[in-house]
Amino acid sequence: MATIKLTSKRQATLPVQVCQELGIAIGDKMELLPLHHNNQKVWVLKPVLKSTSPWIGSLNHFAAQAKSPWTREGQGELTGRAMARDSGR
């Protein structure tokens, strides 16, 4: 059985073996779920599932390469130029 100690900031360090068994790493989020077991209230630590959608965040590298931040005004200007170009003006 592993034991943990709560700090004055209400933080606790989980033993390496517990982290490995839960499949969690630094920065992962977890849920604490209250359950009743043998007429006692116990708390279960459950990892929050990571996104299974590979497309989430897939465009971040384009944003990092942008020369200037995106603005609604800038987008309108680009759209206007493209429409003018396509109409032959």
C-alpha positions, 0 to 999 in steps of 0.5 A: 500500500502506498501512502501520500502526505498532503502539503500546506498547499493541499498538494500531494506527490504520487509514488512512481509506481502508482503513476505507472499503473494509472498510465499518467505523466506530469501535467495529466489531469485526473478526476476524483470520484466519490464511491461507496465501498463496504459502507465506507466512502472512498475516493477513486483517482481516475485519469481524464481521457486525452482527446482521441481526435488527431485533428485537434491542434493540427493547425498550430504549426501554421499559426506559429509561422504566421507573420502577424496575428489573425484579425477580422479586419485583415481577413476581410482585406484578404477576402476583398483582394481575392474577390477583386482578383477573381473578378478581373479587377 
